[in-house]
Amino acid sequence: MAEVGIIMGSKSDLPVMQEAADILDELGIAYEIDIVSAHRTPEKMFDYGQNAHKRGIKVIIAGAGGAAHLPGMVASITPLPVVGVPVKSSNSIDGWDSILSILQMPNGIPVATVALNAAKNAGILAASIIGSSNPEVLERVIQFKQGLKEKVLKSAEEIKK
């Protein structure tokens, strides 16, 4: 059963959002992935946001470019934590429009926001959220971060040679 929902505004966001799926695969966390446009399929967005928790989803990762309303709109109708991924799209103003649209949410409607195109970090954050109440996932996150540390230490040793 999926614990993370990965949604995006359009198929063009998939190359970025695939990084969230890849890290969740690496961490052994089940997910579902779908295209849910806040502007072109608002009924689907409402259904997704209002019912994801009923299907066992624990965290939603929502990526969008341009006006990037999807993460905030979904956050406004779901009880689940939402991690927003600003995507630099073809109609984007260097990604700043997406970043600010997701980041500048009004009080009461939080969206955890990662860096531009940083879907991998969104996946890691989702895993950390799930890990806060699941010891097995927590251990996998700890091991992942230990692996990052080991890569840096190995690189430091290699550069000294």
WOUR-V472710 format. One record per pair of residues at least 6 apart in sequence whose C-alpha atoms are under 8 Angstrom apart, sorted by the first residue. I is the first residue (numbers start at 1). J is the second residue. If there is no record, write none. Layout:
i:I j:J
i:I j:J
This chain:
i:1 j:30
i:1 j:31
i:1 j:56
i:2 j:29
i:2 j:30
i:2 j:31
i:2 j:32
i:2 j:56
i:2 j:57
i:3 j:29
i:3 j:30
i:3 j:31
i:3 j:32
i:3 j:56
i:3 j:57
i:3 j:58
i:3 j:59
i:4 j:29
i:4 j:30
i:4 j:31
i:4 j:32
i:4 j:57
i:4 j:58
i:4 j:59
i:4 j:60
i:4 j:61
i:4 j:126
i:5 j:31
i:5 j:32
i:5 j:33
i:5 j:52
i:5 j:57
i:5 j:58
i:5 j:59
i:5 j:60
i:5 j:61
i:6 j:17
i:6 j:20
i:6 j:21
i:6 j:31
i:6 j:32
i:6 j:33
i:6 j:34
i:6 j:60
i:6 j:61
i:6 j:62
i:6 j:63
i:7 j:33
i:7 j:34
i:7 j:35
i:7 j:36
i:7 j:60
i:7 j:61
i:7 j:62
i:7 j:63
i:8 j:14
i:8 j:17
i:8 j:34
i:8 j:35
i:8 j:36
i:8 j:37
i:8 j:62
i:8 j:63
i:8 j:64
i:8 j:70
i:9 j:35
i:9 j:36
i:9 j:37
i:9 j:38
i:9 j:63
i:9 j:64
i:9 j:65
i:9 j:68
i:9 j:70
i:10 j:35
i:10 j:36
i:10 j:37
i:10 j:64
i:11 j:35
i:12 j:89
i:13 j:63
i:13 j:64
i:13 j:65
i:13 j:87
i:13 j:89
i:16 j:87
i:16 j:117
i:16 j:118
i:16 j:119
i:17 j:63
i:17 j:117
i:17 j:119
i:17 j:120
i:18 j:119
i:19 j:119
i:19 j:120
i:19 j:123
i:20 j:119
i:20 j:120
i:20 j:121
i:20 j:122
i:20 j:123
i:20 j:124
i:21 j:31
i:21 j:120
i:21 j:123
i:22 j:120
i:23 j:120
i:23 j:123
i:23 j:124
i:24 j:30
i:24 j:31
i:24 j:123
i:24 j:124
i:24 j:127
i:27 j:127
i:27 j:137
i:27 j:140
i:27 j:141
i:27 j:144
i:28 j:137
i:29 j:127
i:29 j:137
i:36 j:42
i:36 j:44
i:36 j:45
i:36 j:70
i:37 j:44
i:37 j:45
i:37 j:70
i:38 j:45
i:38 j:69
i:38 j:70
i:38 j:73
i:45 j:70
i:45 j:74
i:46 j:74
i:46 j:77
i:49 j:74
i:49 j:75
i:49 j:77
i:49 j:78
i:50 j:77
i:50 j:78
i:50 j:79
i:51 j:78
i:52 j:78
i:53 j:78
i:53 j:79
i:53 j:80
i:58 j:80
i:58 j:81
i:58 j:130
i:59 j:80
i:59 j:81
i:59 j:82
i:59 j:83
i:59 j:126
i:59 j:129
i:59 j:130
i:60 j:80
i:60 j:81
i:60 j:82
i:60 j:83
i:60 j:126
i:61 j:71
i:61 j:82
i:61 j:83
i:61 j:84
i:61 j:85
i:61 j:122
i:61 j:123
i:61 j:126
i:62 j:70
i:62 j:71
i:62 j:82
i:62 j:83
i:62 j:84
i:62 j:85
i:63 j:70
i:63 j:71
i:63 j:84
i:63 j:85
i:63 j:86
i:63 j:87
i:63 j:119
i:64 j:70
i:64 j:71
i:64 j:84
i:64 j:85
i:64 j:86
i:64 j:87
i:64 j:98
i:65 j:86
i:65 j:87
i:65 j:88
i:65 j:89
i:65 j:91
i:65 j:92
i:65 j:95
i:65 j:97
i:65 j:98
i:66 j:87
i:66 j:88
i:66 j:89
i:66 j:91
i:66 j:92
i:66 j:93
i:66 j:95
i:66 j:97
i:66 j:98
i:67 j:97
i:67 j:98
i:67 j:101
i:68 j:86
i:68 j:97
i:68 j:98
i:68 j:101
i:68 j:102
i:69 j:101
i:69 j:102
i:71 j:82
i:71 j:83
i:71 j:84
i:71 j:85
i:71 j:102
i:71 j:111
i:72 j:84
i:72 j:102
i:72 j:105
i:72 j:109
i:72 j:110
i:72 j:111
i:74 j:82
i:75 j:81
i:75 j:82
i:75 j:109
i:75 j:110
i:75 j:111
i:76 j:109
i:81 j:111
i:81 j:112
i:82 j:110
i:82 j:111
i:82 j:112
i:83 j:111
i:83 j:112
i:83 j:113
i:83 j:114
i:83 j:122
i:83 j:125
i:83 j:126
i:84 j:102
i:84 j:111
i:84 j:112
i:84 j:113
i:84 j:114
i:84 j:122
i:85 j:102
i:85 j:113
i:85 j:114
i:85 j:115
i:85 j:116
i:85 j:117
i:85 j:118
i:85 j:119
i:85 j:122
i:86 j:95
i:86 j:98
i:86 j:99
i:86 j:102
i:86 j:113
i:86 j:114
i:86 j:115
i:86 j:116
i:86 j:117
i:86 j:118
i:87 j:95
i:87 j:98
i:87 j:99
i:87 j:116
i:87 j:117
i:88 j:94
i:88 j:95
i:88 j:98
i:88 j:116
i:88 j:117
i:89 j:95
i:92 j:98
i:95 j:116
i:99 j:115
i:99 j:116
i:102 j:111
i:102 j:113
i:103 j:111
i:103 j:112
i:103 j:113
i:105 j:111
i:114 j:121
i:114 j:122
i:124 j:141
i:127 j:137
i:127 j:138
i:127 j:141
i:128 j:137
i:128 j:138
i:128 j:141
i:130 j:137
i:130 j:138
i:131 j:137
i:131 j:138
i:131 j:139
i:131 j:141
i:132 j:138
